[in-house]
Amino acid sequence: MTRKQIDQLIKTHSAQRDFAKDQLDKYYYELEAQNQESKWLNRYIKHKRIVEDLKKEIPDDE
């Protein structure tokens, strides 16, 4: 992947990670009452790991 592709993926997955975190911060107890908190926790963790892995990626064009 090129640096541009990696940066775009980091931007996308960071936004998804941040959205999941925001939902958990704002609505945790409501999500818990609906048995949805683990779905949002898993979503947050998934995108957090993707961002961490992408930041370690070495671009093909450097």
ZINORMO-V470899 format. One record per pair of residues at least 12 apart in sequence whose ideal C-beta (glycine too) atoms are under 10 Angstrom apart, sorted by the first residue. I is the first residue (numbers start at 1). J is the second residue. D is the distance in whole Angstrom. If there is no record, write none. Layout:
I & J & D
I & J & D
This chain:
1 & 54 & 9
1 & 57 & 7
1 & 58 & 9
1 & 59 & 6
1 & 60 & 6
1 & 61 & 9
2 & 59 & 6
2 & 60 & 6
2 & 61 & 5
2 & 62 & 9
3 & 57 & 9
3 & 58 & 10
3 & 59 & 4
3 & 60 & 9
3 & 61 & 6
3 & 62 & 6
4 & 59 & 8
4 & 61 & 8
5 & 54 & 10
5 & 57 & 9
5 & 59 & 8
5 & 60 & 9
5 & 61 & 9
6 & 54 & 6
6 & 55 & 8
6 & 57 & 5
6 & 58 & 9
6 & 59 & 6
6 & 60 & 9
6 & 61 & 10
7 & 54 & 9
7 & 59 & 9
8 & 54 & 10
9 & 50 & 8
9 & 51 & 9
9 & 53 & 10
9 & 54 & 5
9 & 57 & 9
10 & 50 & 9
10 & 51 & 6
10 & 52 & 10
10 & 53 & 10
10 & 54 & 5
10 & 55 & 7
10 & 57 & 9
11 & 51 & 9
11 & 54 & 10
12 & 47 & 9
12 & 50 & 9
12 & 51 & 9
12 & 54 & 10
13 & 46 & 9
13 & 47 & 5
13 & 48 & 8
13 & 49 & 9
13 & 50 & 5
13 & 51 & 5
13 & 52 & 10
13 & 53 & 9
13 & 54 & 7
14 & 47 & 8
14 & 48 & 9
14 & 50 & 9
14 & 51 & 5
14 & 54 & 9
14 & 55 & 10
15 & 47 & 9
15 & 51 & 10
16 & 43 & 7
16 & 44 & 9
16 & 46 & 9
16 & 47 & 5
16 & 48 & 10
16 & 50 & 9
16 & 51 & 9
17 & 43 & 8
17 & 44 & 6
17 & 45 & 9
17 & 46 & 8
17 & 47 & 4
17 & 48 & 5
17 & 49 & 9
17 & 50 & 8
17 & 51 & 6
17 & 52 & 10
18 & 44 & 9
18 & 47 & 8
18 & 48 & 10
18 & 51 & 10
19 & 40 & 9
19 & 43 & 9
19 & 44 & 9
19 & 47 & 9
20 & 39 & 9
20 & 40 & 5
20 & 41 & 8
20 & 42 & 9
20 & 43 & 4
20 & 44 & 4
20 & 45 & 9
20 & 46 & 8
20 & 47 & 6
20 & 48 & 9
21 & 40 & 9
21 & 41 & 10
21 & 43 & 9
21 & 44 & 5
21 & 47 & 9
21 & 48 & 9
22 & 40 & 10
22 & 44 & 10
23 & 36 & 9
23 & 37 & 10
23 & 39 & 10
23 & 40 & 5
23 & 43 & 8
23 & 44 & 8
24 & 37 & 7
24 & 40 & 5
24 & 41 & 7
24 & 43 & 9
24 & 44 & 6
27 & 40 & 8
28 & 40 & 8
28 & 41 & 9
